[in-house]
Amino acid sequence: MASKIAGILVGLGVLGAVIFSTLDHVRATCQVCVEFQGRQLCEEASAADRDQAIMQAMNTACVQLSAGVTDGIQCNNQIPLSTQCSE
């Protein structure tokens, strides 16, 4: 029983360290609105810097707006309708 509790505590400690180290690197959060093939979608992402957050939000929106690799590439090449970031 004690070994199970010790294992759980170690697991929680590792999980906490991973979450803490991940959150420590988040410096920017951006919301990007994209239009592709007549549809619009806004997505939000957080990353180490503004450019990465914009790219991640754009990718997330384009995955939902596009159908396939070619459409996804075309969508990601669009200029966003709007971009709002906080750092």
NURODO-626651 format. One line per 2 residues: their letters; for each residue x, y, z of N, C-alpha, C, O, CB. Coordinates in nm, 3 decimals. Each point is the difference from the previous one (the first is absolute). Glycine has a CB too. Layout:
A	X:Y:Z:X:Y:Z:X:Y:Z:X:Y:Z:X:Y:Z  ... $
This chain:
MA	0.083:-0.120:0.000:-0.083:0.120:0.000:0.087:0.126:0.000:-0.027:0.096:-0.072:-0.154:-0.222:0.194  0.285:0.124:-0.042:0.089:0.117:0.009:0.072:0.024:-0.133:0.025:0.114:-0.038:0.005:-0.157:0.284 $
SK	0.003:-0.067:-0.315:0.070:0.016:-0.128:-0.093:0.061:-0.106:0.046:0.075:-0.086:0.102:-0.271:0.142  -0.277:0.164:-0.049:-0.097:0.060:-0.093:-0.011:0.150:0.024:-0.002:0.079:-0.095:-0.125:-0.295:0.085 $
IA	0.119:0.254:0.135:-0.010:0.142:0.035:0.126:0.074:-0.042:-0.008:0.111:-0.053:-0.143:-0.167:0.247  0.265:-0.004:-0.171:0.127:0.062:-0.041:0.005:0.015:-0.151:0.045:0.103:-0.050:0.070:-0.202:0.251 $
GI	-0.160:-0.002:-0.275:-0.004:0.006:-0.146:-0.091:0.110:-0.050:0.034:0.072:-0.094:0.014:-0.314:0.087  -0.164:0.255:0.069:-0.095:0.105:-0.037:0.060:0.138:0.027:-0.011:0.090:-0.083:-0.181:-0.244:0.133 $
LV	0.255:0.170:0.065:0.062:0.129:0.033:0.112:0.036:-0.097:0.013:0.116:-0.040:-0.072:-0.155:0.280  0.140:-0.059:-0.277:0.107:0.026:-0.096:-0.059:0.038:-0.135:0.046:0.094:-0.065:0.106:-0.256:0.185 $
GL	-0.256:0.090:-0.162:-0.067:0.030:-0.127:-0.059:0.140:-0.001:0.012:0.072:-0.099:-0.062:-0.313:0.074  -0.013:0.279:0.134:-0.057:0.135:0.010:0.109:0.107:0.000:-0.018:0.108:-0.056:-0.175:-0.202:0.183 $
GV	0.306:0.063:-0.064:0.112:0.094:0.000:0.055:0.021:-0.140:0.028:0.113:-0.040:0.028:-0.184:0.272  -0.041:-0.037:-0.307:0.049:0.011:-0.138:-0.100:0.077:-0.085:0.039:0.088:-0.077:0.087:-0.305:0.101 $
LG	-0.254:0.184:-0.011:-0.103:0.071:-0.075:0.001:0.150:0.033:-0.010:0.083:-0.090:-0.130:-0.292:0.087  0.151:0.242:0.129:0.007:0.140:0.040:0.120:0.071:-0.057:-0.010:0.115:-0.043:-0.108:-0.175:0.251 $
AV	0.232:-0.006:-0.210:0.122:0.060:-0.056:-0.015:0.025:-0.149:0.044:0.103:-0.051:0.092:-0.218:0.225  -0.198:0.021:-0.245:-0.021:0.017:-0.145:-0.094:0.117:-0.026:0.027:0.082:-0.087:0.009:-0.329:0.050 $
IF	-0.145:0.254:0.110:-0.095:0.110:-0.018:0.065:0.133:0.033:-0.015:0.097:-0.074:-0.176:-0.251:0.129  0.263:0.160:0.055:0.066:0.125:0.040:0.101:0.045:-0.105:0.004:0.118:-0.035:-0.036:-0.181:0.275 $
ST	0.113:-0.030:-0.290:0.102:0.038:-0.098:-0.064:0.042:-0.132:0.053:0.088:-0.068:0.108:-0.245:0.176  -0.273:0.097:-0.145:-0.070:0.038:-0.122:-0.060:0.139:0.014:0.015:0.083:-0.090:-0.066:-0.323:0.043 $
LD	-0.014:0.267:0.157:-0.063:0.130:0.021:0.103:0.111:0.012:-0.027:0.115:-0.034:-0.163:-0.229:0.146  0.307:0.081:-0.063:0.104:0.100:0.016:0.046:0.056:-0.134:0.048:0.113:-0.006:0.024:-0.229:0.214 $
HV	-0.085:0.040:-0.315:0.045:0.043:-0.132:-0.107:0.074:-0.080:0.030:0.053:-0.106:0.125:-0.246:0.108  -0.278:0.197:0.047:-0.107:0.070:-0.070:0.014:0.148:0.026:-0.011:0.046:0.113:-0.144:-0.245:-0.094 $
RA	0.180:0.273:-0.124:0.019:0.144:0.012:-0.106:0.080:-0.075:-0.020:0.118:0.028:0.264:-0.161:-0.004  -0.312:-0.022:-0.121:-0.098:0.073:-0.081:-0.121:-0.089:-0.025:0.012:-0.121:-0.020:0.172:0.257:-0.088 $
TC	-0.302:-0.073:0.107:-0.124:-0.066:-0.037:-0.064:0.084:-0.108:-0.017:0.121:0.015:-0.014:-0.222:0.217  -0.005:0.037:-0.343:-0.058:0.072:-0.113:-0.129:-0.066:-0.047:-0.013:-0.122:0.000:0.242:0.196:-0.068 $
QV	-0.323:0.011:0.029:-0.122:-0.047:-0.066:0.009:0.045:-0.145:0.022:0.118:-0.029:-0.161:-0.109:0.245  0.121:-0.103:-0.307:0.011:0.027:-0.144:-0.132:-0.040:-0.065:-0.050:-0.110:0.024:0.303:0.074:-0.023 $
CV	-0.309:0.125:-0.083:-0.121:-0.030:-0.076:0.039:-0.017:-0.147:0.070:0.084:-0.057:-0.216:0.045:0.221  0.099:-0.238:-0.223:0.038:-0.039:-0.136:-0.126:-0.019:-0.083:-0.102:-0.048:0.050:0.315:-0.062:0.034 $
EF	-0.204:0.146:-0.212:-0.107:-0.030:-0.094:0.059:-0.087:-0.110:0.104:0.032:-0.057:-0.228:0.185:0.108  0.055:-0.328:-0.081:0.045:-0.089:-0.106:-0.122:-0.063:-0.065:-0.085:-0.059:0.067:0.304:0.012:0.054 $
QG	-0.228:0.060:-0.251:-0.110:-0.054:-0.080:-0.136:0.041:0.055:-0.091:-0.082:0.010:0.236:-0.111:-0.071  -0.157:0.320:0.096:-0.126:0.055:0.046:-0.036:-0.028:0.145:-0.106:0.044:0.046:0.035:-0.067:-0.276 $
RQ	0.155:-0.047:0.301:-0.027:-0.029:0.141:0.100:0.074:0.087:0.115:0.017:-0.038:-0.209:-0.243:-0.021  0.049:0.269:0.177:0.087:0.072:0.092:0.007:-0.075:0.133:-0.096:-0.064:0.044:0.037:0.285:-0.155 $
LC	0.176:-0.211:0.173:0.020:-0.063:0.130:0.108:0.074:0.076:0.100:0.041:-0.059:-0.172:-0.265:-0.032  0.053:0.241:0.220:0.101:0.062:0.087:0.050:-0.107:0.097:-0.079:-0.076:0.057:-0.030:0.307:-0.078 $
EE	0.240:-0.236:0.039:0.062:-0.095:0.093:0.104:0.073:0.083:0.054:0.102:-0.042:-0.094:-0.295:-0.117  0.067:0.139:0.277:0.098:0.059:0.092:0.110:-0.101:0.029:-0.025:-0.120:0.010:-0.154:0.267:0.092 $
AS	0.301:-0.096:-0.087:0.113:-0.087:0.034:0.100:0.077:0.085:0.007:0.123:-0.007:-0.038:-0.255:-0.205  0.106:0.060:0.292:0.106:0.058:0.083:0.132:-0.064:-0.037:0.007:-0.118:-0.033:-0.170:0.162:0.222 $
AA	0.268:0.037:-0.184:0.133:-0.050:-0.036:0.107:0.087:0.064:-0.030:0.094:0.073:-0.059:-0.185:-0.292  0.213:0.057:0.189:0.114:0.072:0.057:0.009:0.143:-0.049:0.047:0.088:0.072:0.073:-0.305:-0.055 $
DR	-0.163:0.242:-0.141:0.001:0.137:-0.051:-0.121:0.024:-0.089:-0.075:-0.092:-0.033:0.327:0.097:0.044  -0.270:0.121:-0.048:-0.117:0.043:-0.077:-0.010:-0.073:-0.134:-0.108:-0.047:-0.035:0.124:0.271:0.145 $
DQ	0.093:-0.235:-0.183:-0.003:-0.063:-0.132:-0.041:-0.147:0.008:-0.078:-0.047:-0.083:0.256:0.205:0.009  -0.126:-0.229:0.172:-0.037:-0.141:0.016:-0.147:-0.015:0.039:-0.068:-0.091:-0.048:0.305:0.039:0.114 $
AI	-0.286:0.140:0.021:-0.140:-0.006:0.041:-0.093:0.027:-0.118:-0.102:-0.067:-0.015:0.167:0.142:0.246  -0.029:0.022:-0.315:-0.081:0.029:-0.120:0.001:-0.120:-0.093:-0.105:-0.040:-0.050:0.158:0.287:0.069 $
MQ	0.064:-0.306:-0.042:0.010:-0.115:-0.089:-0.082:-0.118:0.052:-0.068:-0.067:-0.077:0.297:0.145:0.010  -0.223:-0.104:0.197:-0.076:-0.112:0.056:-0.150:0.024:-0.009:-0.075:-0.092:-0.033:0.265:0.046:0.188 $
AM	-0.235:0.168:-0.126:-0.143:0.032:-0.010:-0.047:-0.011:-0.144:-0.109:-0.052:-0.027:0.128:0.204:0.226  0.062:-0.104:-0.292:-0.033:-0.009:-0.143:-0.009:-0.147:-0.043:-0.095:-0.038:-0.069:0.211:0.260:0.027 $
NT	-0.020:-0.304:0.083:-0.003:-0.142:-0.034:-0.124:-0.068:0.055:-0.063:-0.080:-0.069:0.312:0.078:0.066  -0.284:0.032:0.126:-0.118:-0.061:0.062:-0.126:0.037:-0.075:-0.085:-0.085:-0.025:0.199:0.091:0.246 $
AC	-0.128:0.122:-0.257:-0.117:0.043:-0.076:-0.004:-0.067:-0.137:-0.106:-0.046:-0.045:0.109:0.265:0.167  0.111:-0.224:-0.189:0.004:-0.056:-0.135:-0.028:-0.150:-0.003:-0.056:-0.050:-0.097:0.218:0.227:0.038 $
VQ	-0.125:-0.248:0.164:-0.032:-0.143:0.005:-0.151:-0.019:-0.003:-0.049:-0.094:-0.063:0.261:0.048:0.194  -0.285:0.134:-0.064:-0.145:-0.012:0.007:-0.069:0.054:-0.125:-0.109:-0.046:-0.036:0.126:0.064:0.283 $
LS	0.045:0.078:-0.314:-0.061:0.061:-0.118:0.033:-0.072:-0.130:-0.072:0.016:-0.099:0.084:0.199:0.219  0.093:-0.293:-0.122:0.045:-0.060:-0.125:-0.030:-0.150:-0.004:-0.027:-0.064:0.102:0.206:0.239:-0.118 $
AG	-0.172:-0.226:-0.105:-0.022:-0.144:-0.019:0.118:-0.055:-0.079:-0.001:0.002:-0.123:-0.254:0.024:0.128  0.354:-0.074:0.065:0.115:-0.058:-0.067:0.124:0.087:0.007:-0.004:0.115:0.045:-0.153:-0.228:-0.195 $
VT	0.267:0.055:0.106:0.129:0.066:0.011:0.008:0.125:-0.089:0.047:0.104:0.045:0.056:-0.327:0.006  -0.148:0.212:-0.174:0.010:0.114:-0.093:-0.081:0.119:0.052:0.049:0.113:0.000:-0.018:-0.272:-0.192 $
DG	-0.154:0.134:0.235:-0.082:0.108:0.057:0.064:0.057:0.125:-0.002:0.121:0.021:-0.203:-0.229:-0.114  0.262:0.021:0.176:0.065:0.047:0.123:0.115:0.094:-0.030:0.017:0.102:0.067:-0.082:-0.315:0.044 $
IQ	0.145:0.180:-0.211:0.111:0.088:-0.039:-0.052:0.132:-0.052:0.052:0.106:0.036:0.089:-0.306:-0.090  -0.243:0.195:-0.030:-0.059:0.123:-0.053:-0.058:0.086:0.111:0.016:0.122:-0.001:-0.066:-0.240:-0.214 $
CN	-0.017:0.056:0.309:-0.059:0.074:0.113:0.109:0.067:0.083:-0.012:0.117:0.036:-0.180:-0.278:-0.031  0.298:0.088:0.025:0.109:0.056:0.080:0.072:0.113:-0.070:0.068:0.080:0.065:-0.042:-0.301:0.041 $
NQ	-0.039:0.230:-0.237:0.063:0.110:-0.075:-0.088:0.124:-0.006:0.043:0.103:-0.053:0.077:-0.273:-0.082  -0.242:0.163:0.187:-0.090:0.115:0.003:0.050:0.102:0.103:0.068:-0.034:0.096:-0.263:-0.113:-0.166 $
IP	0.158:0.271:0.047:0.025:0.105:0.100:-0.117:-0.005:0.097:-0.115:0.004:-0.043:0.246:0.145:-0.122  -0.105:-0.157:0.296:-0.109:-0.006:0.097:-0.091:0.124:-0.008:0.046:0.110:-0.029:0.102:-0.247:0.179 $
LS	-0.276:0.117:-0.124:-0.094:0.111:0.006:0.035:0.092:0.117:-0.007:0.123:-0.011:-0.173:-0.266:-0.093  0.217:0.082:0.216:0.040:0.079:0.117:0.093:-0.083:0.088:-0.002:-0.123:-0.001:-0.215:0.252:-0.005 $
TQ	0.299:-0.056:0.080:0.093:-0.063:0.094:0.006:0.087:0.125:0.026:0.120:-0.007:0.112:-0.225:-0.182  -0.162:0.042:0.303:0.008:0.070:0.129:0.088:-0.082:0.092:-0.025:-0.118:0.024:-0.206:0.222:-0.053 $
CS	0.335:-0.039:0.081:0.095:-0.070:0.086:0.017:0.072:0.134:-0.011:0.122:0.009:0.129:-0.207:-0.212  -0.092:0.005:0.305:0.039:0.056:0.130:0.128:-0.069:0.042:0.014:-0.122:-0.016:-0.255:0.173:0.083 $
E	0.332:0.025:-0.014:0.129:-0.057:0.039:0.026:0.024:0.146:0.104:-0.040:0.052:-0.016:0.074:-0.282 $
